[in-house]
Each structure stands twice: as C-alpha cells, then as structure tokens.
Amino acid sequence: MNHVILIGRLTRDPELRYTPNGVAVANFTLAVDRPYTNQEGERETDFIPIVVWQKLAETCANHLHKGRLVAVDGRLQIRSYETQDGQRRRVAEVVAANVQFLDRAGEARRTAPAGDDGGGASDDLIGDDLGEINLDDLPF
C-alpha cells in the first residue's frame, strides 16, 4: 500500500504548466512540521514536493497561495531523471489525489504562531476522481 496524508502550509504559489497534450500539472512545496522537537527544543520541518494533475492542478493554481494550510492525500512517487550535464538524479514527491483547503484564503496572509494549525477545516475537498493518466502526458 502506498498512501500518504500530509497537513502543512505552501511555501510558494503553485506553478501550473501543461503537457504537450494539454494536460494540466501543478507543483508546489508543502512545509510539514514534525511532531517532536529537536535537542534545542525546536520543531523541525520537512519540505515535501507535491504534484497535482488535471482539473485538480488548475483548481490548486487558482485558489492556493503561499502560506495556505492544506491537507494532501496521495501517493509517494520516486522518479529519476537525467540532468543536462548527464548526471542521474532521483526525486521523491507526493502525487496528490485530493487536496483539502483547511483555512480561508485571507487567513493565510496573517502570521500564525508556531504550532497553530490556522483554524478549522472547511468542506472544500477537491479532486475525488482524476481518471486515467496517459504516460505520454507525463512531463518526465
């Protein structure tokens, strides 16, 4: 089973692109606090790349901005690619099947204290069914 659920804040606005076949794909990074503190008593944060496809990609690009609190439900994907100078690289990312907006658009612009989740959850569950994805549409 490959199932990932994350709650965190966007570190930047989603970047929306289209494949040569016209399929929407968006990328953003999610900052997710670890549930424990380090030796200095500080919470550490993981920065996790998120990929969204099709209508969900367009919805995220239109409604999400840096600082928004979201829940992402998806799967972990490890892919490899070759750089322009011929080096082989591997990247881990979460391919989102669902994204739920957990704060209202205006709330993300306010500074939340450390550990504050930014408010209650809304009913905005996005991306129930992405359908089949043609491998020729993948940008890698």
MOBELFEN-V108325 format. One record per helix or strand. SS is the DSSP state (~ for helix, > for strand). FROM is the first residue (numbers start at 0). TO is the last residue. If there is no record, write none. Layout:
ss=SS from=FROM to=TO
ss=SS from=FROM to=TO
This chain:
ss=> from=3 to=9
ss=> from=14 to=17
ss=> from=23 to=36
ss=> from=42 to=52
ss=~ from=53 to=62
ss=> from=68 to=81
ss=> from=87 to=100
ss=~ from=104 to=108
ss=> from=124 to=125
ss=~ from=134 to=136
